[in-house]
Amino acid sequence: MPGEVIDRPNPQPLPSNIPEDVFTLSVKLEDAKLDESTATGLQEFRRAASYIAAAMIFLGDNVLLERDLTFEDIKPRLLGHWGTCPGLVLVYAHLNLLISKYNFDSIYVVGPGHGAPAILASLWLEGSLEKFYPNVGRNKQGLHNLITKFSTPSGFPSHVSAETPGAIHEGGELGYALSVAFGAVMDKPDLIVTCVVGDGEAESGPTATAWHGYKYIDPKESGGVIPIVHVNGFKISERTIYGCMDDKEMVSLFTGYGYQCRFVEDLDNIDADLAASMEWAYQEIRRIQKAARSGKPIMKPRWPVLIMRTPKGWGAPKKVGGEIMEGSFRAHQVPLMKAKDDPTELKQLQDWLQGYKPDELFSKDGSVHEAIERIIPKDDSKKLGQQIHTYGAHQVLKIPDWQKYAVKKGEQASCMSTIGELLDQILVDNPHSMRIFSPDELVSNKLDAVFRHTGRDFQWDEFSNARGGRVIEILSEHTCQGFLQGYTLTGGTGLFPSYESFLGIVHTMMVQYSKFNKMARETIWRKDISSINYLETSTWTRQEHNGFSHQNPSFIGAVLNLKPGAARVYLPPDANTFLSTLAHCLRSKNYVNLMVGSKQPQPVFLSAEEADSHCRAGASVWKFASTDGGLDPDVVLVGIGAEITFEVIQAAATLRQRTPNLRVRVVNVTDLMVLGLEGSHPHSLTHDDFDALFTADRPIHFNYHGYPNELKGLLFGRPSLHRISIEAYAEEGTTTTPFDMMLRNRVSRYHVMEAAIKGAAQRNEKIRLDMHELLSGVRHEISQVQEYIMTTSKDPENTYDTPAFDGKGSVHRDIGYAD
């Protein structure tokens, strides 16, 4: 069955069994009236924008209907979504009116991004498209270009995108508009973002949590959001949940979320109804802000939300081919799909478009009627398409000298605890342009040093309310990501720390963001923004206590799949290299940075100066762990990842003691992208540099933190791949000990030793002579250790002692079982 069978347009929800007195919770306003001039301006703006939006879907010529339509005037492919457009235009017109009245900064976030025709039409009317795209100026030729090129390779795409002035959210993947809107107002006290959430998007899990966004908005330091739930009742072929909820159910739901609920549903007087409702919402936000900024914040303020009920595809033909069109799911996309070759549908299109009376709205040269101009803000900087926060408000962070926080070489330190000290100072130095968004794991991830000078920004909690906290912790990765995107795209810098295994929850959000940013870089008018920064810890190597469900490094692969111009993946091996990496990432622009590291104490292998040099290079020979500084090796051992590198170091130390004839070069890779084929990434090593680091002909063994196919993909195309072996996370795990995790995934020191012996035997006759005996000994040790772990449920003593290469013996450290 292709869709529901409905017997009437715009069916209303059946009454619920909730008591009538819940209506007292909704906001009632006096009957609204508009003066004639304002009413005319709103109506003509809506007619003009709706006309342009509909024409964009259908017309390849004759864009002002200067003659009757012919089949030749219709585009060969009809692409676009009409159903949401009338509602989006309605909100746009009233935002213009409100901004003109109060002259405030505003952004329009559109959840149903497939309603791009509505937004582009409105941008054309206000002159913002012309500012950024002179070929679509406010004249007849510009209008022709806009309409005829829409949804073609030479025009604007079918969805709101980075090419759309004023946009900070595409809306292609539904669920994130509201959290992006909340992120955008953070640290911008005068900004108000109006966010339309379609009733289809409202069914998504991320949107359900994002309604709590106001609980993280301090009205003293941040702006406000006007959420508008656009209930037109239908998705592509089915009614929506919200479309089947009556007003009693809606007001109960949103009151529980913490909102004051105002219904906008007087279709016969919609402009007056929405104008009064927008005025009320604006004044409520300013009232709450005024209280907070005067030192008397309202605890648990009830913020405004509008529930706007309008028909799906409002204005489209009532019926097409005998089927209900306006007010049904059939209006979702193209209402007249046969207009190119069906005379009846062509005539319906002619009548539909002519119904907007374009000759009354546009002059012969394409300019717009004066009444429309009256409701458009006079100040260009206040127009929705020219709001500087959406394309040019980047604030450069002050980053202190990270070397002041460096740990002495040879000591042991948690990477996370160490960078926590640096992050604490960065938050102090950047009190209005840096935030941390975390799924309730900062303390667990040993980043709690950030709380020395700040706190959590949770306004519903009496212990953190109105204290200016810079940390937002909410146990929803989707909401953290949305906050981060909105904050970053409007000029701020954010950091998203997370357990490694659960960062993948935002995989597609990250990809959608990267696509948006890619296209933004290809415009000439969008300025640089801070990179989006992920901090991945509590990794699989130390999630032995939580078990298999917490062992998942797949987010690395998600970032590797991005365009090379955006993707950056770092696996710093110790605290000092992590400090250097973090400082670099927070300074960088336009990238997707992923930093992967350990929260448990690890040896500090490099001094601050050495770490700085190592991170600049992305990879280097660790001469202290190599035979004769790495000269003329039999085999090259490569560590990528903190705990994984530690196992390589242990293997090298043991081999030096047991098989002094085996010559080893130890290499650490901290910037994963250097491994890619020359020219495949801005950081990739040249062939000569690759051979200088890894040799041109010796066996190479990689011990890698992520999945092996990631490394195989990076190395593909490098010469002599037959000499490379790889061990990595092999999807083996359970609740066990940390070292057993190494054994199960074949990345332990013993497995590295096995690979080293096999590799060295290819050219070193002494090793080849003893290879069987050496390998038998290593395999026997593996069995012994496995048996010990099974018997005692702990790792052998001294497993985590730091090896020494100077003859002084190893340095003991406790394993420090994870939280």
C-alpha positions in Angstrom: 0.0 0.0 0.0 1.8 3.2 -1.1 0.1 5.5 1.4 -2.8 6.1 3.7 -6.3 6.5 2.3 -7.7 9.7 3.7 -11.3 10.9 3.1 -10.8 14.6 3.8 -8.0 17.2 3.6 -6.1 18.3 6.7 -7.7 15.8 9.1 -7.6 16.9 12.7 -6.5 14.7 15.6 -9.1 12.8 17.5 -9.8 14.1 21.0 -7.7 12.6 23.8 -8.9 11.6 27.2 -6.9 14.2 29.1 -8.9 16.5 31.3 -10.0 19.8 29.8 -8.4 21.8 32.5 -4.9 21.3 31.1 -5.9 24.0 28.6 -5.2 26.5 31.4 -1.5 25.7 30.8 -1.5 27.0 27.3 -1.0 30.7 26.5 -4.1 32.7 25.6 -3.6 36.1 23.9 -6.2 38.8 23.1 -7.6 38.7 19.6 -4.8 40.0 17.5 -5.2 42.7 14.9 -2.7 44.0 12.3 -2.8 47.5 10.8 -3.6 47.4 7.1 -0.1 48.3 5.9 1.5 45.5 7.9 -1.1 43.0 6.9 -0.7 43.8 3.2 3.1 43.6 3.5 2.9 40.2 5.1 0.4 38.8 2.7 2.3 40.1 -0.3 5.6 38.8 1.0 4.0 35.4 1.5 2.4 35.4 -1.9 5.6 36.4 -3.7 7.8 33.9 -1.8 5.3 31.1 -2.3 5.0 31.9 -6.0 8.8 31.9 -6.5 9.1 28.6 -4.4 6.5 26.8 -6.5 8.0 28.2 -9.7 11.4 26.9 -8.7 10.1 23.3 -8.7 8.4 23.5 -12.1 9.5 26.3 -14.4 12.4 26.2 -16.9 11.2 29.4 -18.6 8.4 32.0 -18.6 9.1 32.6 -14.9 6.7 35.6 -14.6 3.8 34.0 -16.5 3.9 36.6 -19.2 2.0 34.1 -21.4 0.2 30.8 -20.8 2.4 27.9 -19.8 3.4 25.3 -22.4 5.1 22.0 -21.9 8.4 23.6 -23.1 8.2 25.9 -20.0 8.3 22.9 -17.6 11.7 21.5 -16.4 12.6 18.1 -17.7 13.0 16.9 -14.1 10.7 18.1 -11.4 12.6 18.1 -8.1 11.8 19.7 -4.8 9.5 19.6 -1.8 6.4 21.8 -1.7 4.7 20.5 1.4 6.6 22.4 4.0 7.2 25.6 1.9 4.1 27.6 2.8 4.8 27.2 6.5 8.4 28.2 6.2 7.5 31.2 4.2 4.9 32.2 6.8 7.6 32.1 9.6 10.1 34.0 7.4 7.7 36.8 6.8 6.9 37.2 10.5 10.6 37.1 11.5 11.2 40.0 9.1 8.4 41.9 10.8 9.7 41.2 14.2 13.3 42.1 13.3 12.2 45.3 11.7 10.4 46.3 14.8 13.1 45.5 17.4 16.3 45.5 15.3 17.8 42.4 16.9 20.2 39.7 15.6 18.5 36.6 14.5 19.1 33.3 12.7 16.5 31.1 11.1 17.3 27.4 11.6 15.1 25.2 9.3 14.6 21.6 10.4 12.8 20.6 7.2 15.7 21.5 5.0 14.0 20.1 2.0 11.9 23.3 2.0 14.8 25.1 0.4 12.6 26.8 -2.2 10.8 28.7 0.5 14.1 29.9 2.0 15.7 30.8 -1.3 12.7 32.7 -2.4 12.6 34.7 0.8 16.3 35.4 0.5 15.8 36.7 -3.0 13.0 39.0 -1.9 15.1 40.5 0.9 18.2 41.0 -1.4 20.5 38.7 0.5 21.0 36.3 -2.5 22.1 39.2 -4.6 24.7 40.2 -2.1 26.5 36.8 -2.3 25.4 35.7 -5.8 25.2 38.7 -8.2 23.8 36.4 -11.0 20.5 36.1 -9.0 20.0 39.8 -8.4 16.6 41.3 -7.7 15.6 41.8 -11.3 14.0 39.8 -14.0 17.1 38.1 -15.2 18.1 37.3 -11.6 14.7 35.8 -10.9 14.9 33.8 -14.1 18.3 32.4 -13.1 17.1 31.5 -9.6 13.9 29.7 -10.7 15.2 27.9 -13.8 18.5 26.7 -12.3 17.1 25.4 -9.0 17.9 21.7 -8.4 20.3 21.6 -11.4 24.1 21.4 -11.3 24.4 25.1 -12.1 22.0 26.3 -9.5 21.1 25.9 -5.8 20.5 22.3 -4.6 17.2 21.0 -3.5 17.9 21.3 0.3 19.1 24.2 2.4 22.9 24.0 2.3 26.1 25.8 3.0 25.5 27.7 -0.3 22.4 29.2 1.3 23.0 32.5 3.0 22.1 32.6 6.6 22.1 28.8 6.9 23.9 26.9 9.7 22.0 23.6 9.3 21.1 21.6 6.2 18.3 19.6 7.6 18.9 16.7 5.2 19.3 14.2 8.1 16.4 15.0 10.4 16.7 15.3 14.2 19.3 18.0 14.9 17.9 21.4 14.1 16.9 22.2 17.6 20.2 21.3 19.3 22.0 23.3 16.6 19.8 26.3 17.4 20.6 26.0 21.1 24.3 25.7 20.4 24.2 28.8 18.2 22.9 31.1 20.9 25.5 30.1 23.5 27.7 33.1 24.5 25.7 35.4 22.2 23.4 37.3 24.7 21.6 39.4 22.1 21.0 36.6 19.5 17.6 35.0 19.0 17.4 31.8 16.9 14.0 30.8 15.5 14.0 27.1 14.8 11.2 25.3 12.9 10.9 21.7 13.8 8.8 19.7 11.4 6.3 17.3 12.9 8.2 14.5 11.0 11.5 15.5 12.5 9.8 15.7 15.9 9.5 11.9 15.9 13.2 11.5 16.0 15.1 10.5 19.1 17.6 13.4 18.9 14.8 15.9 18.7 13.1 14.4 21.8 16.2 15.1 23.9 17.0 18.5 22.3 13.8 19.9 23.8 15.8 19.9 27.1 18.3 22.3 25.5 17.0 25.3 27.4 18.1 23.6 30.6 21.7 24.4 29.4 21.1 28.0 28.4 22.1 30.6 31.0 20.0 33.7 30.1 22.6 36.0 31.6 25.3 35.1 29.1 23.4 33.5 26.1 20.6 34.3 23.7 17.3 32.6 23.2 15.6 30.2 20.9 12.0 30.4 19.6 11.1 26.8 18.7 8.2 26.5 16.3 6.7 23.0 15.9 5.3 23.0 12.4 2.4 20.5 12.5 1.2 20.0 9.0 0.1 16.5 9.8 1.9 14.3 7.3 5.2 12.8 6.3 5.9 11.3 2.8 3.0 8.8 2.9 1.7 8.7 6.5 0.3 11.0 9.2 2.7 12.2 11.9 2.6 11.4 15.6 2.2 15.1 16.5 -0.4 15.5 13.7 -2.5 12.9 15.6 -2.1 14.6 19.0 -4.7 17.1 20.1 -4.0 20.4 21.8 -4.4 18.9 25.2 -1.8 16.2 24.6 0.6 18.8 23.1 0.3 21.3 25.9 0.8 18.5 28.5 3.9 17.3 26.7 5.6 20.7 26.3 4.6 21.9 29.8 6.5 18.8 31.1 9.5 19.8 29.0 9.5 23.2 30.7 7.8 25.4 28.1 4.9 27.8 27.8 2.9 26.5 24.9 1.1 28.8 22.4 -1.0 27.4 19.6 -1.0 29.2 16.2 -3.9 27.7 14.2 -6.4 30.3 13.2 -6.1 29.7 9.5 -8.6 32.5 8.6 -6.5 35.0 10.6 -3.1 33.4 10.5 -1.0 36.5 10.1 -2.5 38.3 13.1 -2.3 35.1 15.1 1.4 34.4 14.3 2.4 38.1 14.7 0.9 38.2 18.2 2.5 34.9 19.1 5.9 35.9 17.8 5.7 39.1 19.7 4.7 37.2 22.9 7.6 34.7 22.5 10.1 37.6 21.9 9.0 39.5 25.0 9.0 36.3 27.1 12.7 35.7 26.2 13.6 39.3 26.9 11.8 39.1 30.3 13.7 36.0 31.3 17.0 37.5 30.2 16.3 40.8 32.0 15.7 39.0 35.2 19.0 37.0 34.9 21.0 40.0 33.9 19.7 42.1 36.8 20.9 39.5 39.3 17.5 37.9 40.0 17.4 34.9 37.7 14.2 32.9 37.4 14.7 29.3 38.5 13.3 27.0 35.9 11.9 29.7 33.7 9.1 28.5 31.3 10.5 29.4 27.8 8.1 29.9 24.9 7.3 27.4 22.2 4.8 27.8 19.4 2.7 25.0 17.9 1.8 26.0 14.4 -0.9 24.0 12.7 -1.2 24.7 8.9 -2.2 22.3 6.1 0.4 20.3 4.2 1.2 22.0 0.9 -1.0 24.9 1.7 -2.0 26.6 -1.5 -1.5 23.7 -3.9 -4.4 22.4 -6.0 -7.1 20.9 -3.8 -7.2 17.7 -5.8 -5.1 16.1 -8.6 -6.3 13.2 -10.6 -9.2 12.8 -8.3 -7.0 12.4 -5.2 -6.7 14.9 -2.3 -3.6 17.0 -2.7 -3.5 20.1 -0.4 -3.7 19.0 3.2 -2.4 15.5 2.5 0.8 13.5 2.2 0.6 13.8 -1.6 1.7 17.5 -1.3 5.0 16.5 0.3 7.1 16.7 -2.8 5.9 17.7 -6.3 2.1 18.1 -6.4 1.8 18.0 -10.2 4.3 15.3 -11.4 2.8 15.1 -14.9 2.8 18.8 -15.6 5.5 18.2 -18.3 3.2 16.1 -20.5 -0.4 16.1 -19.2 -2.6 19.0 -20.4 -4.8 18.8 -17.3 -2.0 19.1 -14.8 -0.3 21.8 -16.9 -3.6 23.8 -16.7 -3.7 23.2 -12.9 -0.2 24.5 -12.6 -1.1 27.6 -14.6 -4.1 28.3 -12.3 -2.2 27.6 -9.2 0.7 30.0 -10.0 -1.6 32.6 -11.4 -3.6 32.5 -8.2 -0.7 34.3 -6.5 -1.2 37.2 -8.9 2.5 37.6 -9.8 1.7 40.7 -11.9 0.7 42.5 -8.7 3.8 41.5 -6.9 6.6 42.0 -9.5 7.1 44.8 -12.0 8.0 44.0 -15.5 11.7 44.4 -14.7 11.4 41.9 -11.9 11.6 44.3 -8.9 9.2 43.7 -6.0 6.2 45.7 -4.8 6.8 48.4 -2.2 4.5 46.8 0.3 6.9 43.8 0.5 9.9 46.1 1.1 8.1 47.6 4.2 8.4 44.4 6.3 12.0 43.6 5.3 14.6 45.0 7.7 16.2 48.2 6.4 19.6 47.3 8.0 21.3 44.8 5.8 23.2 43.3 8.7 19.9 42.4 10.4 18.5 40.5 7.4 18.3 36.8 8.0 20.5 36.1 5.0 23.3 38.5 6.0 23.6 37.8 9.8 27.3 37.8 10.4 27.1 35.1 13.0 26.3 32.6 10.2 29.3 33.2 8.0 32.0 35.4 9.5 32.1 35.5 13.3 35.1 33.2 14.1 36.8 34.0 17.4 40.5 33.0 17.6 41.3 31.2 20.8 44.1 32.3 23.1 46.1 29.1 23.6 48.7 29.2 26.4 52.2 27.6 25.9 51.4 24.0 26.3 55.0 23.2 27.3 54.4 24.8 30.7 52.2 21.8 31.4 54.6 19.2 30.2 55.6 16.2 32.3 59.2 15.3 32.9 60.5 12.6 30.5 60.7 9.2 32.2 57.8 9.9 34.6 54.3 8.5 34.2 51.2 10.5 33.6 47.6 10.1 32.4 47.2 11.9 29.0 43.8 13.0 30.0 44.8 14.3 33.4 47.6 16.2 31.9 45.6 17.9 29.1 42.9 18.7 31.7 45.4 21.2 33.2 45.8 22.9 29.8 42.1 22.9 29.1 41.5 24.5 32.5 43.6 27.5 31.5 42.2 27.7 28.0 38.7 28.0 29.5 39.9 30.7 31.9 41.6 32.6 29.0 38.6 32.3 26.7 35.5 32.8 28.9 33.1 33.5 26.0 34.4 31.5 23.1 35.3 28.0 24.3 33.1 25.3 25.6 33.2 21.6 26.4 30.3 19.3 25.4 30.5 15.9 27.0 28.1 12.9 27.6 28.5 13.0 31.4 32.0 11.5 31.4 34.5 14.2 32.2 35.4 12.9 35.6 35.4 9.3 34.5 37.7 10.3 31.7 40.0 12.1 34.2 39.5 15.5 32.7 38.1 16.9 35.9 41.0 19.5 36.2 38.7 21.7 34.1 36.4 22.2 37.1 39.0 24.1 39.0 37.9 27.4 37.6 34.5 26.6 36.0 31.5 24.3 36.5 28.7 22.7 34.6 26.2 24.8 32.8 23.1 23.0 34.0 20.4 25.6 34.7 17.8 23.2 36.2 20.2 22.1 38.9 20.3 24.4 42.0 24.0 23.6 42.4 25.1 24.8 39.0 22.4 27.4 38.1 23.5 30.8 37.0 27.2 30.2 37.7 28.6 30.7 34.2 29.8 27.1 33.8 31.7 26.3 30.6 31.0 22.6 30.6 27.8 21.0 29.3 27.3 17.4 30.2 24.2 15.7 28.9 23.9 12.0 28.3 23.0 12.3 24.7 25.8 12.2 22.1 23.4 13.6 19.5 22.6 16.7 21.6 26.3 17.3 22.4 27.0 17.1 18.7 24.2 19.5 17.8 25.3 22.0 20.5 28.9 21.7 19.2 27.9 22.3 15.6 25.8 25.3 16.3 28.4 26.8 18.6 31.2 26.2 16.1 29.4 27.4 13.0 28.6 30.7 14.8 32.2 31.5 15.8 33.0 29.5 18.9 35.4 26.6 19.6 34.2 23.4 21.2 35.6 20.1 22.4 33.7 16.8 22.5 35.3 14.3 24.8 33.7 10.8 24.8 34.1 7.2 25.6 35.6 5.7 22.4 33.0 3.1 21.9 30.0 5.5 21.9 31.3 8.3 19.7 30.1 6.3 16.8 26.5 7.3 17.8 27.1 10.7 16.1 28.9 9.2 13.0 26.3 10.3 10.5 25.9 13.7 12.2 29.7 14.2 11.9 29.5 13.2 8.2 26.6 15.6 7.5 28.5 18.4 9.2 31.6 17.7 7.2 29.6 17.8 4.0 28.2 21.2 5.0 31.7 22.5 5.8 33.1 21.1 2.6 30.6 23.1 0.6 31.2 26.2 2.8 34.9 26.1 2.0 33.9 26.2 -1.7 32.0 29.4 -1.3 34.0 32.7 -1.5 32.0 34.4 1.2 31.9 32.0 4.2 34.9 32.7 6.4 37.0 30.2 8.4 35.6 28.5 11.5 37.3 26.5 14.2 37.8 22.9 13.6 35.3 20.5 15.2 37.3 18.6 17.9 36.7 15.1 19.2 38.6 13.7 22.1 38.3 9.9 22.2 39.4 8.1 25.4 38.3 5.3 27.7 39.5 3.2 24.7 39.0 -0.5 24.1 42.4 -1.3 25.4 41.3 -0.2 28.9 37.6 -1.1 28.8 38.3 -4.6 30.0 36.2 -4.0 33.0 33.1 -2.9 31.1 33.3 -5.6 28.6 32.8 -6.2 24.9 30.1 -3.5 24.4 32.6 -0.8 25.4 35.3 -2.0 23.0 34.8 -0.2 19.7 37.3 2.0 17.9 35.2 2.4 14.7 34.9 6.2 14.8 38.5 6.4 13.5 37.3 4.8 10.2 34.4 7.2 10.0 36.8 10.2 10.1 39.2 8.5 7.6 36.4 8.3 5.1 36.0 12.1 5.0 37.6 14.3 2.3 41.3 14.5 2.8 41.0 18.3 3.2 39.0 17.8 6.4 40.1 14.6 8.0 42.7 14.6 10.8 43.3 11.6 13.1 45.9 11.7 15.9 46.9 9.0 18.3 49.5 10.7 20.6 51.6 8.1 22.5 52.1 10.0 25.8 51.1 13.0 27.8 53.5 15.5 26.2 52.6 14.6 22.6 48.9 14.9 23.6 49.5 18.4 25.0 51.1 19.4 21.7 48.3 17.8 19.7 45.5 19.4 21.6 47.0 22.8 21.3 47.4 22.4 17.6 43.8 21.1 17.1 42.2 24.0 19.1 44.2 26.5 17.0 43.3 24.8 13.7 40.5 25.8 11.3 37.9 24.0 9.2 39.0 20.4 10.0 37.4 17.4 11.7 40.0 16.6 14.4 39.9 13.2 16.2 42.3 12.7 19.0 42.6 9.2 20.6 44.3 8.7 23.8 44.6 6.9 27.2 43.3 8.1 30.5 45.4 5.7 32.6 49.0 6.6 33.6 51.4 5.9 30.8 55.2 6.4 30.6 56.2 9.8 29.2 58.7 8.8 26.5 59.5 12.2 25.1 60.5 15.5 26.6 58.4 18.6 25.7 60.9 19.6 22.9 61.0 16.0 21.6 57.2 15.8 21.6 56.9 19.1 19.7 59.3 17.8 17.0 57.6 14.4 16.9 54.1 15.9 16.4 55.3 18.3 13.7 56.7 15.4 11.8 53.7 13.1 12.5 55.9 10.1 12.9 59.5 9.5 13.8 62.1 6.9 14.7 62.3 6.4 18.5 66.1 5.9 18.7 66.1 5.2 22.4 64.2 2.0 21.8 66.0 1.0 18.6 69.2 -0.9 18.0 72.0 1.5 17.3 69.5 4.4 17.1 67.7 2.5 14.3 70.5 2.1 11.9 70.5 -0.8 9.5 67.5 -2.7 11.1 66.4 -6.2 10.4 62.8 -5.2 11.0 60.8 -2.1 11.7 58.3 -2.1 14.5 55.6 0.5 14.4 53.3 1.6 17.3 50.2 3.6 16.7 48.2 4.4 19.8 49.3 4.8 23.4 48.8 1.4 25.0 49.7 -0.3 21.7 53.0 1.6 21.4 53.8 0.6 25.0 53.6 -3.0 23.9 56.0 -2.3 21.0 58.4 -0.6 23.4 58.2 -3.6 25.8 58.8 -6.0 22.8 61.9 -4.0 21.7 63.3 -4.0 25.2 62.8 -7.7 25.7 64.3 -8.5 22.3 67.4 -6.4 23.1 67.9 -8.6 26.2 67.2 -12.0 24.7 68.3 -11.7 21.1 70.9 -8.9 20.9 71.7 -10.0 17.3 68.2 -8.9 16.2 68.4 -5.3 15.0 65.2 -3.3 15.5 64.0 0.1 14.4 61.1 1.4 16.5 58.8 4.0 14.8 55.8 5.8 16.4 53.1 7.3 14.3 51.0 10.0 16.0 49.4 11.5 12.9 47.7 8.7 11.1 47.3 10.6 7.9 51.0 10.5 7.2 50.7 6.9 6.1 48.5 7.6 3.1 49.9 7.3 -0.4 51.9 10.3 -1.5 49.4 13.1 -2.6 46.4 11.4 -1.1 46.3 13.7 1.9 48.0 17.0 2.7 50.0 15.2 5.5 50.9 12.1 3.6 54.6 11.2 3.4 56.4 11.4 0.1 57.8 8.1 -1.2 61.3 9.1 -0.2 60.2 10.2 3.3 58.3 7.0 3.8 61.3 4.9 2.8 63.6 7.0 5.0 61.4 6.4 8.0 60.4 2.7 7.4 63.3 1.7 5.1 62.8 0.8 1.5 63.1 -3.0 1.8 63.0 -4.3 5.4 59.9 -6.0 6.9 57.6 -3.7 8.7 55.2 -4.7 11.5 52.4 -2.3 12.5 50.8 -2.6 15.9 47.7 -0.4 15.5 44.9 0.8 17.8 42.0 0.7 15.3 40.7 -1.8 12.8 43.3 -3.4 10.5 41.4 -2.5 7.3 41.8 1.2 8.1 45.6 0.8 8.0 45.4 -1.3 4.9 43.4 1.4 3.2 45.9 4.1 4.1 48.9 2.0 3.0 47.4 0.8 -0.3 49.5 1.9 -3.2 52.7 2.1 -1.3 55.5 0.1 -2.9 56.4 -3.4 -1.6 53.4 -4.0 0.6 54.3 -7.7 0.8 56.8 -6.8 3.5 54.1 -5.3 5.8 52.3 -7.2 8.5 49.5 -5.7 10.7 48.0 -6.5 14.0 45.1 -4.4 15.3 41.9 -4.5 17.1 40.4 -7.9 16.0 36.9 -7.5 17.5 37.9 -9.8 20.4 36.9 -8.8 24.0 35.1 -9.5 27.2 35.2 -8.6 30.8 38.8 -9.5 31.6 42.2 -7.9 32.4 43.9 -5.2 30.5 46.7 -7.4 29.3 44.4 -10.2 28.3 42.8 -7.6 25.9 46.2 -7.2 24.3 46.6 -11.0 24.0 43.1 -11.6 22.6 43.7 -9.0 19.9 47.2 -10.2 19.1 48.8 -6.7 19.8 50.7 -7.8 23.0 54.4 -7.5 23.3 54.7 -11.2 22.7 52.9 -10.9 19.3 55.1 -8.0 18.4 58.1 -10.1 19.3 56.8 -13.0 17.1 56.4 -10.6 14.1 59.9 -9.1 14.8 61.5 -12.6 14.8 59.8 -13.7 11.6 60.6 -10.5 9.9 64.3 -10.4 11.0 64.8 -14.0 9.9 64.3 -13.0 6.3 67.7 -11.3 6.2 69.5 -12.1 9.5 70.9 -15.6 9.3 71.5 -15.8 13.1 67.9 -15.1 13.8 66.8 -17.5 11.1 69.0 -20.2 12.6 67.2 -19.8 16.0 63.8 -18.8 14.8 61.9 -21.9 15.7 63.3 -22.0 19.2 62.7 -18.3 19.7 59.1 -18.5 18.5 58.4 -21.5 20.6 59.6 -19.7 23.6 57.4 -16.7 22.9 54.4 -18.8 22.3 55.1 -20.7 25.6 55.1 -17.4 27.4 51.8 -16.5 25.9 50.3 -19.7 27.2 51.7 -19.2 30.6 50.4 -15.6 30.9 47.0 -16.7 29.7 46.8 -19.5 32.2 48.0 -17.1 35.0 45.2 -14.6 34.1 42.5 -17.3 34.0 43.7 -18.6 37.3 44.2 -15.4 39.2 41.9 -12.9 37.3 44.8 -10.4 37.2 47.8 -9.6 35.1 51.2 -10.8 36.1 53.3 -8.5 38.3 55.6 -6.1 36.5 53.4 -6.3 33.3 53.2 -2.5 33.2 56.7 -1.6 34.4 58.4 0.9 32.1 61.2 -0.8 30.3 64.7 0.7 30.4 67.2 0.6 27.6 70.1 2.0 29.5 70.8 -1.1 31.7 69.3 0.4 34.8 66.3 -1.8 34.8 62.6 -1.2 34.4 60.5 1.3 36.3 57.5 -0.1 38.2 54.0 1.4 37.8 50.6 0.3 39.0 48.0 -0.6 36.4 45.4 1.6 38.0 42.2 -0.3 37.0 39.7 1.9 35.2 36.7 3.6 36.6 
